Amino acid sequence: ERVKEFSNLIKPIKDKYDYVIIDTPPTISLITDSALYASDYCVIVMQTHEHSFEGAQAFIEYIQEQVINTYKAPRLEIVGILAVLLQAGAPVDEATIQNAINQFGTENIFKHKIHSMQRIKRYGITGITFNTQFDRRVFKVYRDVTDEMLKRMEAIENG
């Protein structure tokens, strides 16, 4: 019942917004279970190294076995796997993406990926700015990922 309580708490605000985004660490905990139970969709974020790939595999299995089968999450669907922090041309990153494609299928991997960008690190110091071409590049990457996520969610809704 503790896992279901968060879902009850956010019900009043769900009708006020088109989307409520819950960002949790990729750990197995009551907090994560509660967030997943309350969610309609989940995006699996995977850094492009072997441990994160293995973690994504284990997390997907956990979601199915624990959150869906045991807790009976009423709506939860995995939207896809989003690769993040890629280094351009890095063989390990490319191999990890290929392993993910082989394991989960091309259709389950986001086409858009988030490369490691120095500009994002700067935002912690300067705040988010909109002043330069570098900022516009960062926003375009995130806009593309968001657009793809919304299309994937719409495809799930439409069966």
Phi and psi in radians as a Rosetta constraint file:
Dihedral C 1 N 2 CA 2 C 2 CIRCULARHARMONIC -1.099 0.35
Dihedral N 2 CA 2 C 2 N 3 CIRCULARHARMONIC -0.614 0.35
Dihedral C 2 N 3 CA 3 C 3 CIRCULARHARMONIC -1.127 0.35
Dihedral N 3 CA 3 C 3 N 4 CIRCULARHARMONIC -0.581 0.35
Dihedral C 3 N 4 CA 4 C 4 CIRCULARHARMONIC -1.409 0.35
Dihedral N 4 CA 4 C 4 N 5 CIRCULARHARMONIC -0.284 0.35
Dihedral C 4 N 5 CA 5 C 5 CIRCULARHARMONIC -1.103 0.35
Dihedral N 5 CA 5 C 5 N 6 CIRCULARHARMONIC -0.721 0.35
Dihedral C 5 N 6 CA 6 C 6 CIRCULARHARMONIC -1.046 0.35
Dihedral N 6 CA 6 C 6 N 7 CIRCULARHARMONIC -0.682 0.35
Dihedral C 6 N 7 CA 7 C 7 CIRCULARHARMONIC -1.028 0.35
Dihedral N 7 CA 7 C 7 N 8 CIRCULARHARMONIC -0.721 0.35
Dihedral C 7 N 8 CA 8 C 8 CIRCULARHARMONIC -1.145 0.35
Dihedral N 8 CA 8 C 8 N 9 CIRCULARHARMONIC -0.649 0.35
Dihedral C 8 N 9 CA 9 C 9 CIRCULARHARMONIC -1.203 0.35
Dihedral N 9 CA 9 C 9 N 10 CIRCULARHARMONIC -0.592 0.35
Dihedral C 9 N 10 CA 10 C 10 CIRCULARHARMONIC -1.596 0.35
Dihedral N 10 CA 10 C 10 N 11 CIRCULARHARMONIC -0.117 0.35
Dihedral C 10 N 11 CA 11 C 11 CIRCULARHARMONIC -0.907 0.35
Dihedral N 11 CA 11 C 11 N 12 CIRCULARHARMONIC -0.775 0.35
Dihedral C 11 N 12 CA 12 C 12 CIRCULARHARMONIC -1.074 0.35
Dihedral N 12 CA 12 C 12 N 13 CIRCULARHARMONIC -0.496 0.35
Dihedral C 12 N 13 CA 13 C 13 CIRCULARHARMONIC -1.635 0.35
Dihedral N 13 CA 13 C 13 N 14 CIRCULARHARMONIC -0.281 0.35
Dihedral C 13 N 14 CA 14 C 14 CIRCULARHARMONIC -1.054 0.35
Dihedral N 14 CA 14 C 14 N 15 CIRCULARHARMONIC -0.603 0.35
Dihedral C 14 N 15 CA 15 C 15 CIRCULARHARMONIC -1.316 0.35
Dihedral N 15 CA 15 C 15 N 16 CIRCULARHARMONIC -0.263 0.35
Dihedral C 15 N 16 CA 16 C 16 CIRCULARHARMONIC -1.535 0.35
Dihedral N 16 CA 16 C 16 N 17 CIRCULARHARMONIC -0.223 0.35
Dihedral C 16 N 17 CA 17 C 17 CIRCULARHARMONIC -2.298 0.35
Dihedral N 17 CA 17 C 17 N 18 CIRCULARHARMONIC 2.641 0.35
Dihedral C 17 N 18 CA 18 C 18 CIRCULARHARMONIC -1.213 0.35
Dihedral N 18 CA 18 C 18 N 19 CIRCULARHARMONIC -0.681 0.35
Dihedral C 18 N 19 CA 19 C 19 CIRCULARHARMONIC -2.469 0.35
Dihedral N 19 CA 19 C 19 N 20 CIRCULARHARMONIC 2.472 0.35
Dihedral C 19 N 20 CA 20 C 20 CIRCULARHARMONIC -2.075 0.35
Dihedral N 20 CA 20 C 20 N 21 CIRCULARHARMONIC 2.082 0.35
Dihedral C 20 N 21 CA 21 C 21 CIRCULARHARMONIC -1.792 0.35
Dihedral N 21 CA 21 C 21 N 22 CIRCULARHARMONIC 2.208 0.35
Dihedral C 21 N 22 CA 22 C 22 CIRCULARHARMONIC -1.996 0.35
Dihedral N 22 CA 22 C 22 N 23 CIRCULARHARMONIC 2.036 0.35
Dihedral C 22 N 23 CA 23 C 23 CIRCULARHARMONIC -1.799 0.35
Dihedral N 23 CA 23 C 23 N 24 CIRCULARHARMONIC 2.075 0.35
Dihedral C 23 N 24 CA 24 C 24 CIRCULARHARMONIC -2.146 0.35
Dihedral N 24 CA 24 C 24 N 25 CIRCULARHARMONIC 2.724 0.35
Dihedral C 24 N 25 CA 25 C 25 CIRCULARHARMONIC -1.212 0.35
Dihedral N 25 CA 25 C 25 N 26 CIRCULARHARMONIC 2.692 0.35
Dihedral C 25 N 26 CA 26 C 26 CIRCULARHARMONIC -1.404 0.35
Dihedral N 26 CA 26 C 26 N 27 CIRCULARHARMONIC 0.998 0.35
Dihedral C 26 N 27 CA 27 C 27 CIRCULARHARMONIC -2.138 0.35
Dihedral N 27 CA 27 C 27 N 28 CIRCULARHARMONIC 2.763 0.35
Dihedral C 27 N 28 CA 28 C 28 CIRCULARHARMONIC -1.622 0.35
Dihedral N 28 CA 28 C 28 N 29 CIRCULARHARMONIC 1.996 0.35
Dihedral C 28 N 29 CA 29 C 29 CIRCULARHARMONIC -2.765 0.35
Dihedral N 29 CA 29 C 29 N 30 CIRCULARHARMONIC 2.965 0.35
Dihedral C 29 N 30 CA 30 C 30 CIRCULARHARMONIC -1.066 0.35
Dihedral N 30 CA 30 C 30 N 31 CIRCULARHARMONIC -0.644 0.35
Dihedral C 30 N 31 CA 31 C 31 CIRCULARHARMONIC -1.101 0.35
Dihedral N 31 CA 31 C 31 N 32 CIRCULARHARMONIC -0.843 0.35
Dihedral C 31 N 32 CA 32 C 32 CIRCULARHARMONIC -1.135 0.35
Dihedral N 32 CA 32 C 32 N 33 CIRCULARHARMONIC -0.771 0.35
Dihedral C 32 N 33 CA 33 C 33 CIRCULARHARMONIC -1.006 0.35
Dihedral N 33 CA 33 C 33 N 34 CIRCULARHARMONIC -0.767 0.35
Dihedral C 33 N 34 CA 34 C 34 CIRCULARHARMONIC -1.121 0.35
Dihedral N 34 CA 34 C 34 N 35 CIRCULARHARMONIC -0.752 0.35
Dihedral C 34 N 35 CA 35 C 35 CIRCULARHARMONIC -1.121 0.35
Dihedral N 35 CA 35 C 35 N 36 CIRCULARHARMONIC -0.763 0.35
Dihedral C 35 N 36 CA 36 C 36 CIRCULARHARMONIC -1.146 0.35
Dihedral N 36 CA 36 C 36 N 37 CIRCULARHARMONIC -0.718 0.35
Dihedral C 36 N 37 CA 37 C 37 CIRCULARHARMONIC -1.054 0.35
Dihedral N 37 CA 37 C 37 N 38 CIRCULARHARMONIC -0.663 0.35
Dihedral C 37 N 38 CA 38 C 38 CIRCULARHARMONIC -1.389 0.35
Dihedral N 38 CA 38 C 38 N 39 CIRCULARHARMONIC -0.186 0.35
Dihedral C 38 N 39 CA 39 C 39 CIRCULARHARMONIC -1.635 0.35
Dihedral N 39 CA 39 C 39 N 40 CIRCULARHARMONIC 2.676 0.35
Dihedral C 39 N 40 CA 40 C 40 CIRCULARHARMONIC -1.552 0.35
Dihedral N 40 CA 40 C 40 N 41 CIRCULARHARMONIC -0.593 0.35
Dihedral C 40 N 41 CA 41 C 41 CIRCULARHARMONIC -2.383 0.35
Dihedral N 41 CA 41 C 41 N 42 CIRCULARHARMONIC 2.740 0.35
Dihedral C 41 N 42 CA 42 C 42 CIRCULARHARMONIC -2.444 0.35
Dihedral N 42 CA 42 C 42 N 43 CIRCULARHARMONIC 2.352 0.35
Dihedral C 42 N 43 CA 43 C 43 CIRCULARHARMONIC -1.893 0.35
Dihedral N 43 CA 43 C 43 N 44 CIRCULARHARMONIC 2.218 0.35
Dihedral C 43 N 44 CA 44 C 44 CIRCULARHARMONIC -1.563 0.35
Dihedral N 44 CA 44 C 44 N 45 CIRCULARHARMONIC 2.061 0.35
Dihedral C 44 N 45 CA 45 C 45 CIRCULARHARMONIC -1.652 0.35
Dihedral N 45 CA 45 C 45 N 46 CIRCULARHARMONIC 2.220 0.35
Dihedral C 45 N 46 CA 46 C 46 CIRCULARHARMONIC -2.263 0.35
Dihedral N 46 CA 46 C 46 N 47 CIRCULARHARMONIC 2.011 0.35
Dihedral C 46 N 47 CA 47 C 47 CIRCULARHARMONIC -1.197 0.35
Dihedral N 47 CA 47 C 47 N 48 CIRCULARHARMONIC 2.674 0.35
Dihedral C 47 N 48 CA 48 C 48 CIRCULARHARMONIC -1.607 0.35
Dihedral N 48 CA 48 C 48 N 49 CIRCULARHARMONIC 1.168 0.35
Dihedral C 48 N 49 CA 49 C 49 CIRCULARHARMONIC -2.521 0.35
Dihedral N 49 CA 49 C 49 N 50 CIRCULARHARMONIC 2.825 0.35
Dihedral C 49 N 50 CA 50 C 50 CIRCULARHARMONIC -1.010 0.35
Dihedral N 50 CA 50 C 50 N 51 CIRCULARHARMONIC -0.731 0.35
Dihedral C 50 N 51 CA 51 C 51 CIRCULARHARMONIC -1.113 0.35
Dihedral N 51 CA 51 C 51 N 52 CIRCULARHARMONIC -0.665 0.35
Dihedral C 51 N 52 CA 52 C 52 CIRCULARHARMONIC -1.224 0.35
Dihedral N 52 CA 52 C 52 N 53 CIRCULARHARMONIC -0.662 0.35
Dihedral C 52 N 53 CA 53 C 53 CIRCULARHARMONIC -1.048 0.35
Dihedral N 53 CA 53 C 53 N 54 CIRCULARHARMONIC -0.833 0.35
Dihedral C 53 N 54 CA 54 C 54 CIRCULARHARMONIC -1.095 0.35
Dihedral N 54 CA 54 C 54 N 55 CIRCULARHARMONIC -0.674 0.35
Dihedral C 54 N 55 CA 55 C 55 CIRCULARHARMONIC -1.108 0.35
Dihedral N 55 CA 55 C 55 N 56 CIRCULARHARMONIC -0.687 0.35
Dihedral C 55 N 56 CA 56 C 56 CIRCULARHARMONIC -1.097 0.35
Dihedral N 56 CA 56 C 56 N 57 CIRCULARHARMONIC -0.754 0.35
Dihedral C 56 N 57 CA 57 C 57 CIRCULARHARMONIC -1.027 0.35
Dihedral N 57 CA 57 C 57 N 58 CIRCULARHARMONIC -0.866 0.35
Dihedral C 57 N 58 CA 58 C 58 CIRCULARHARMONIC -1.130 0.35
Dihedral N 58 CA 58 C 58 N 59 CIRCULARHARMONIC -0.667 0.35
Dihedral C 58 N 59 CA 59 C 59 CIRCULARHARMONIC -1.186 0.35
Dihedral N 59 CA 59 C 59 N 60 CIRCULARHARMONIC -0.695 0.35
Dihedral C 59 N 60 CA 60 C 60 CIRCULARHARMONIC -1.119 0.35
Dihedral N 60 CA 60 C 60 N 61 CIRCULARHARMONIC -0.754 0.35
Dihedral C 60 N 61 CA 61 C 61 CIRCULARHARMONIC -1.077 0.35
Dihedral N 61 CA 61 C 61 N 62 CIRCULARHARMONIC -0.733 0.35
Dihedral C 61 N 62 CA 62 C 62 CIRCULARHARMONIC -1.091 0.35
Dihedral N 62 CA 62 C 62 N 63 CIRCULARHARMONIC -0.783 0.35
Dihedral C 62 N 63 CA 63 C 63 CIRCULARHARMONIC -0.999 0.35
Dihedral N 63 CA 63 C 63 N 64 CIRCULARHARMONIC -0.819 0.35
Dihedral C 63 N 64 CA 64 C 64 CIRCULARHARMONIC -1.110 0.35
Dihedral N 64 CA 64 C 64 N 65 CIRCULARHARMONIC -0.884 0.35
Dihedral C 64 N 65 CA 65 C 65 CIRCULARHARMONIC -1.258 0.35
Dihedral N 65 CA 65 C 65 N 66 CIRCULARHARMONIC -0.796 0.35
Dihedral C 65 N 66 CA 66 C 66 CIRCULARHARMONIC -1.565 0.35
Dihedral N 66 CA 66 C 66 N 67 CIRCULARHARMONIC -1.009 0.35
Dihedral C 66 N 67 CA 67 C 67 CIRCULARHARMONIC -1.289 0.35
Dihedral N 67 CA 67 C 67 N 68 CIRCULARHARMONIC -0.730 0.35
Dihedral C 67 N 68 CA 68 C 68 CIRCULARHARMONIC -1.498 0.35
Dihedral N 68 CA 68 C 68 N 69 CIRCULARHARMONIC -0.929 0.35
Dihedral C 68 N 69 CA 69 C 69 CIRCULARHARMONIC -1.301 0.35
Dihedral N 69 CA 69 C 69 N 70 CIRCULARHARMONIC -0.779 0.35
Dihedral C 69 N 70 CA 70 C 70 CIRCULARHARMONIC -1.444 0.35
Dihedral N 70 CA 70 C 70 N 71 CIRCULARHARMONIC -0.923 0.35
Dihedral C 70 N 71 CA 71 C 71 CIRCULARHARMONIC -1.436 0.35
Dihedral N 71 CA 71 C 71 N 72 CIRCULARHARMONIC -0.225 0.35
Dihedral C 71 N 72 CA 72 C 72 CIRCULARHARMONIC 1.055 0.35
Dihedral N 72 CA 72 C 72 N 73 CIRCULARHARMONIC 0.861 0.35
Dihedral C 72 N 73 CA 73 C 73 CIRCULARHARMONIC -0.921 0.35
Dihedral N 73 CA 73 C 73 N 74 CIRCULARHARMONIC 2.214 0.35
Dihedral C 73 N 74 CA 74 C 74 CIRCULARHARMONIC -1.257 0.35
Dihedral N 74 CA 74 C 74 N 75 CIRCULARHARMONIC -0.440 0.35
Dihedral C 74 N 75 CA 75 C 75 CIRCULARHARMONIC -2.384 0.35
Dihedral N 75 CA 75 C 75 N 76 CIRCULARHARMONIC -0.121 0.35
Dihedral C 75 N 76 CA 76 C 76 CIRCULARHARMONIC -1.054 0.35
Dihedral N 76 CA 76 C 76 N 77 CIRCULARHARMONIC 2.205 0.35
Dihedral C 76 N 77 CA 77 C 77 CIRCULARHARMONIC -2.272 0.35
Dihedral N 77 CA 77 C 77 N 78 CIRCULARHARMONIC 2.434 0.35
Dihedral C 77 N 78 CA 78 C 78 CIRCULARHARMONIC -1.501 0.35
Dihedral N 78 CA 78 C 78 N 79 CIRCULARHARMONIC 2.128 0.35
Dihedral C 78 N 79 CA 79 C 79 CIRCULARHARMONIC -1.315 0.35
Dihedral N 79 CA 79 C 79 N 80 CIRCULARHARMONIC -0.649 0.35
Dihedral C 79 N 80 CA 80 C 80 CIRCULARHARMONIC 2.807 0.35
Dihedral N 80 CA 80 C 80 N 81 CIRCULARHARMONIC -3.094 0.35
Dihedral C 80 N 81 CA 81 C 81 CIRCULARHARMONIC -1.935 0.35
Dihedral N 81 CA 81 C 81 N 82 CIRCULARHARMONIC 2.171 0.35
Dihedral C 81 N 82 CA 82 C 82 CIRCULARHARMONIC -1.833 0.35
Dihedral N 82 CA 82 C 82 N 83 CIRCULARHARMONIC 2.045 0.35
Dihedral C 82 N 83 CA 83 C 83 CIRCULARHARMONIC -1.418 0.35
Dihedral N 83 CA 83 C 83 N 84 CIRCULARHARMONIC 2.316 0.35
Dihedral C 83 N 84 CA 84 C 84 CIRCULARHARMONIC -2.306 0.35
Dihedral N 84 CA 84 C 84 N 85 CIRCULARHARMONIC 2.809 0.35
Dihedral C 84 N 85 CA 85 C 85 CIRCULARHARMONIC 1.077 0.35
Dihedral N 85 CA 85 C 85 N 86 CIRCULARHARMONIC 0.567 0.35
Dihedral C 85 N 86 CA 86 C 86 CIRCULARHARMONIC -1.199 0.35
Dihedral N 86 CA 86 C 86 N 87 CIRCULARHARMONIC 2.515 0.35
Dihedral C 86 N 87 CA 87 C 87 CIRCULARHARMONIC -1.783 0.35
Dihedral N 87 CA 87 C 87 N 88 CIRCULARHARMONIC 2.237 0.35
Dihedral C 87 N 88 CA 88 C 88 CIRCULARHARMONIC -0.973 0.35
Dihedral N 88 CA 88 C 88 N 89 CIRCULARHARMONIC 2.199 0.35
Dihedral C 88 N 89 CA 89 C 89 CIRCULARHARMONIC 1.271 0.35
Dihedral N 89 CA 89 C 89 N 90 CIRCULARHARMONIC 0.124 0.35
Dihedral C 89 N 90 CA 90 C 90 CIRCULARHARMONIC -1.327 0.35
Dihedral N 90 CA 90 C 90 N 91 CIRCULARHARMONIC 2.147 0.35
Dihedral C 90 N 91 CA 91 C 91 CIRCULARHARMONIC -1.034 0.35
Dihedral N 91 CA 91 C 91 N 92 CIRCULARHARMONIC -0.665 0.35
Dihedral C 91 N 92 CA 92 C 92 CIRCULARHARMONIC -1.123 0.35
Dihedral N 92 CA 92 C 92 N 93 CIRCULARHARMONIC -0.734 0.35
Dihedral C 92 N 93 CA 93 C 93 CIRCULARHARMONIC -1.101 0.35
Dihedral N 93 CA 93 C 93 N 94 CIRCULARHARMONIC -0.794 0.35
Dihedral C 93 N 94 CA 94 C 94 CIRCULARHARMONIC -1.107 0.35
Dihedral N 94 CA 94 C 94 N 95 CIRCULARHARMONIC -0.712 0.35
Dihedral C 94 N 95 CA 95 C 95 CIRCULARHARMONIC -1.126 0.35
Dihedral N 95 CA 95 C 95 N 96 CIRCULARHARMONIC -0.682 0.35
Dihedral C 95 N 96 CA 96 C 96 CIRCULARHARMONIC -1.153 0.35
Dihedral N 96 CA 96 C 96 N 97 CIRCULARHARMONIC -0.733 0.35
Dihedral C 96 N 97 CA 97 C 97 CIRCULARHARMONIC -1.059 0.35
Dihedral N 97 CA 97 C 97 N 98 CIRCULARHARMONIC -0.774 0.35
Dihedral C 97 N 98 CA 98 C 98 CIRCULARHARMONIC -1.113 0.35
Dihedral N 98 CA 98 C 98 N 99 CIRCULARHARMONIC -0.706 0.35
Dihedral C 98 N 99 CA 99 C 99 CIRCULARHARMONIC -1.058 0.35
Dihedral N 99 CA 99 C 99 N 100 CIRCULARHARMONIC -0.717 0.35
Dihedral C 99 N 100 CA 100 C 100 CIRCULARHARMONIC -1.147 0.35
Dihedral N 100 CA 100 C 100 N 101 CIRCULARHARMONIC -0.724 0.35
Dihedral C 100 N 101 CA 101 C 101 CIRCULARHARMONIC -1.083 0.35
Dihedral N 101 CA 101 C 101 N 102 CIRCULARHARMONIC -0.795 0.35
Dihedral C 101 N 102 CA 102 C 102 CIRCULARHARMONIC -1.088 0.35
Dihedral N 102 CA 102 C 102 N 103 CIRCULARHARMONIC -0.687 0.35
Dihedral C 102 N 103 CA 103 C 103 CIRCULARHARMONIC -1.354 0.35
Dihedral N 103 CA 103 C 103 N 104 CIRCULARHARMONIC -0.794 0.35
Dihedral C 103 N 104 CA 104 C 104 CIRCULARHARMONIC -1.850 0.35
Dihedral N 104 CA 104 C 104 N 105 CIRCULARHARMONIC -0.267 0.35
Dihedral C 104 N 105 CA 105 C 105 CIRCULARHARMONIC 1.628 0.35
Dihedral N 105 CA 105 C 105 N 106 CIRCULARHARMONIC 2.504 0.35
Dihedral C 105 N 106 CA 106 C 106 CIRCULARHARMONIC -0.963 0.35
Dihedral N 106 CA 106 C 106 N 107 CIRCULARHARMONIC -0.692 0.35
Dihedral C 106 N 107 CA 107 C 107 CIRCULARHARMONIC -1.155 0.35
Dihedral N 107 CA 107 C 107 N 108 CIRCULARHARMONIC -0.308 0.35
Dihedral C 107 N 108 CA 108 C 108 CIRCULARHARMONIC -1.700 0.35
Dihedral N 108 CA 108 C 108 N 109 CIRCULARHARMONIC -0.008 0.35
Dihedral C 108 N 109 CA 109 C 109 CIRCULARHARMONIC -1.850 0.35
Dihedral N 109 CA 109 C 109 N 110 CIRCULARHARMONIC 2.244 0.35
Dihedral C 109 N 110 CA 110 C 110 CIRCULARHARMONIC -0.997 0.35
Dihedral N 110 CA 110 C 110 N 111 CIRCULARHARMONIC 2.387 0.35
Dihedral C 110 N 111 CA 111 C 111 CIRCULARHARMONIC -1.178 0.35
Dihedral N 111 CA 111 C 111 N 112 CIRCULARHARMONIC -0.703 0.35
Dihedral C 111 N 112 CA 112 C 112 CIRCULARHARMONIC -1.444 0.35
Dihedral N 112 CA 112 C 112 N 113 CIRCULARHARMONIC 2.436 0.35
Dihedral C 112 N 113 CA 113 C 113 CIRCULARHARMONIC -2.236 0.35
Dihedral N 113 CA 113 C 113 N 114 CIRCULARHARMONIC 2.727 0.35
Dihedral C 113 N 114 CA 114 C 114 CIRCULARHARMONIC -1.871 0.35
Dihedral N 114 CA 114 C 114 N 115 CIRCULARHARMONIC 1.940 0.35
Dihedral C 114 N 115 CA 115 C 115 CIRCULARHARMONIC -1.383 0.35
Dihedral N 115 CA 115 C 115 N 116 CIRCULARHARMONIC 2.801 0.35
Dihedral C 115 N 116 CA 116 C 116 CIRCULARHARMONIC -1.166 0.35
Dihedral N 116 CA 116 C 116 N 117 CIRCULARHARMONIC 2.183 0.35
Dihedral C 116 N 117 CA 117 C 117 CIRCULARHARMONIC -2.234 0.35
Dihedral N 117 CA 117 C 117 N 118 CIRCULARHARMONIC 2.131 0.35
Dihedral C 117 N 118 CA 118 C 118 CIRCULARHARMONIC -1.051 0.35
Dihedral N 118 CA 118 C 118 N 119 CIRCULARHARMONIC -0.529 0.35
Dihedral C 118 N 119 CA 119 C 119 CIRCULARHARMONIC -1.053 0.35
Dihedral N 119 CA 119 C 119 N 120 CIRCULARHARMONIC -0.663 0.35
Dihedral C 119 N 120 CA 120 C 120 CIRCULARHARMONIC -1.128 0.35
Dihedral N 120 CA 120 C 120 N 121 CIRCULARHARMONIC -0.675 0.35
Dihedral C 120 N 121 CA 121 C 121 CIRCULARHARMONIC -1.060 0.35
Dihedral N 121 CA 121 C 121 N 122 CIRCULARHARMONIC -0.618 0.35
Dihedral C 121 N 122 CA 122 C 122 CIRCULARHARMONIC -1.161 0.35
Dihedral N 122 CA 122 C 122 N 123 CIRCULARHARMONIC -0.544 0.35
Dihedral C 122 N 123 CA 123 C 123 CIRCULARHARMONIC -1.041 0.35
Dihedral N 123 CA 123 C 123 N 124 CIRCULARHARMONIC -0.490 0.35
Dihedral C 123 N 124 CA 124 C 124 CIRCULARHARMONIC -1.095 0.35
Dihedral N 124 CA 124 C 124 N 125 CIRCULARHARMONIC -0.482 0.35
Dihedral C 124 N 125 CA 125 C 125 CIRCULARHARMONIC -1.658 0.35
Dihedral N 125 CA 125 C 125 N 126 CIRCULARHARMONIC -0.822 0.35
Dihedral C 125 N 126 CA 126 C 126 CIRCULARHARMONIC -1.609 0.35
Dihedral N 126 CA 126 C 126 N 127 CIRCULARHARMONIC -0.255 0.35
Dihedral C 126 N 127 CA 127 C 127 CIRCULARHARMONIC 1.458 0.35
Dihedral N 127 CA 127 C 127 N 128 CIRCULARHARMONIC 2.918 0.35
Dihedral C 127 N 128 CA 128 C 128 CIRCULARHARMONIC -1.309 0.35
Dihedral N 128 CA 128 C 128 N 129 CIRCULARHARMONIC 2.242 0.35
Dihedral C 128 N 129 CA 129 C 129 CIRCULARHARMONIC -2.093 0.35
Dihedral N 129 CA 129 C 129 N 130 CIRCULARHARMONIC 2.842 0.35
Dihedral C 129 N 130 CA 130 C 130 CIRCULARHARMONIC -2.204 0.35
Dihedral N 130 CA 130 C 130 N 131 CIRCULARHARMONIC 0.459 0.35
Dihedral C 130 N 131 CA 131 C 131 CIRCULARHARMONIC -1.545 0.35
Dihedral N 131 CA 131 C 131 N 132 CIRCULARHARMONIC -0.426 0.35
Dihedral C 131 N 132 CA 132 C 132 CIRCULARHARMONIC -2.241 0.35
Dihedral N 132 CA 132 C 132 N 133 CIRCULARHARMONIC 3.004 0.35
Dihedral C 132 N 133 CA 133 C 133 CIRCULARHARMONIC -1.107 0.35
Dihedral N 133 CA 133 C 133 N 134 CIRCULARHARMONIC -0.518 0.35
Dihedral C 133 N 134 CA 134 C 134 CIRCULARHARMONIC -1.158 0.35
Dihedral N 134 CA 134 C 134 N 135 CIRCULARHARMONIC -0.716 0.35
Dihedral C 134 N 135 CA 135 C 135 CIRCULARHARMONIC -1.092 0.35
Dihedral N 135 CA 135 C 135 N 136 CIRCULARHARMONIC -0.779 0.35
Dihedral C 135 N 136 CA 136 C 136 CIRCULARHARMONIC -1.092 0.35
Dihedral N 136 CA 136 C 136 N 137 CIRCULARHARMONIC -0.612 0.35
Dihedral C 136 N 137 CA 137 C 137 CIRCULARHARMONIC -1.128 0.35
Dihedral N 137 CA 137 C 137 N 138 CIRCULARHARMONIC -0.775 0.35
Dihedral C 137 N 138 CA 138 C 138 CIRCULARHARMONIC -1.062 0.35
Dihedral N 138 CA 138 C 138 N 139 CIRCULARHARMONIC -0.821 0.35
Dihedral C 138 N 139 CA 139 C 139 CIRCULARHARMONIC -1.124 0.35
Dihedral N 139 CA 139 C 139 N 140 CIRCULARHARMONIC -0.628 0.35
Dihedral C 139 N 140 CA 140 C 140 CIRCULARHARMONIC -1.101 0.35
Dihedral N 140 CA 140 C 140 N 141 CIRCULARHARMONIC -0.745 0.35
Dihedral C 140 N 141 CA 141 C 141 CIRCULARHARMONIC -1.019 0.35
Dihedral N 141 CA 141 C 141 N 142 CIRCULARHARMONIC -0.857 0.35
Dihedral C 141 N 142 CA 142 C 142 CIRCULARHARMONIC -1.212 0.35
Dihedral N 142 CA 142 C 142 N 143 CIRCULARHARMONIC -0.581 0.35
Dihedral C 142 N 143 CA 143 C 143 CIRCULARHARMONIC -1.135 0.35
Dihedral N 143 CA 143 C 143 N 144 CIRCULARHARMONIC -0.757 0.35
Dihedral C 143 N 144 CA 144 C 144 CIRCULARHARMONIC -1.070 0.35
Dihedral N 144 CA 144 C 144 N 145 CIRCULARHARMONIC -0.759 0.35
Dihedral C 144 N 145 CA 145 C 145 CIRCULARHARMONIC -1.108 0.35
Dihedral N 145 CA 145 C 145 N 146 CIRCULARHARMONIC -0.761 0.35
Dihedral C 145 N 146 CA 146 C 146 CIRCULARHARMONIC -1.105 0.35
Dihedral N 146 CA 146 C 146 N 147 CIRCULARHARMONIC -0.766 0.35
Dihedral C 146 N 147 CA 147 C 147 CIRCULARHARMONIC -1.058 0.35
Dihedral N 147 CA 147 C 147 N 148 CIRCULARHARMONIC -0.759 0.35
Dihedral C 147 N 148 CA 148 C 148 CIRCULARHARMONIC -1.121 0.35
Dihedral N 148 CA 148 C 148 N 149 CIRCULARHARMONIC -0.706 0.35
Dihedral C 148 N 149 CA 149 C 149 CIRCULARHARMONIC -1.076 0.35
Dihedral N 149 CA 149 C 149 N 150 CIRCULARHARMONIC -0.784 0.35
Dihedral C 149 N 150 CA 150 C 150 CIRCULARHARMONIC -1.107 0.35
Dihedral N 150 CA 150 C 150 N 151 CIRCULARHARMONIC -0.687 0.35
Dihedral C 150 N 151 CA 151 C 151 CIRCULARHARMONIC -1.132 0.35
Dihedral N 151 CA 151 C 151 N 152 CIRCULARHARMONIC -0.694 0.35
Dihedral C 151 N 152 CA 152 C 152 CIRCULARHARMONIC -1.134 0.35
Dihedral N 152 CA 152 C 152 N 153 CIRCULARHARMONIC -0.719 0.35
Dihedral C 152 N 153 CA 153 C 153 CIRCULARHARMONIC -1.141 0.35
Dihedral N 153 CA 153 C 153 N 154 CIRCULARHARMONIC -0.719 0.35
Dihedral C 153 N 154 CA 154 C 154 CIRCULARHARMONIC -1.102 0.35
Dihedral N 154 CA 154 C 154 N 155 CIRCULARHARMONIC -0.706 0.35
Dihedral C 154 N 155 CA 155 C 155 CIRCULARHARMONIC -1.114 0.35
Dihedral N 155 CA 155 C 155 N 156 CIRCULARHARMONIC -0.668 0.35
Dihedral C 155 N 156 CA 156 C 156 CIRCULARHARMONIC -1.125 0.35
Dihedral N 156 CA 156 C 156 N 157 CIRCULARHARMONIC -0.775 0.35
Dihedral C 156 N 157 CA 157 C 157 CIRCULARHARMONIC -1.055 0.35
Dihedral N 157 CA 157 C 157 N 158 CIRCULARHARMONIC -0.673 0.35
Dihedral C 157 N 158 CA 158 C 158 CIRCULARHARMONIC -1.512 0.35
Dihedral N 158 CA 158 C 158 N 159 CIRCULARHARMONIC 0.037 0.35
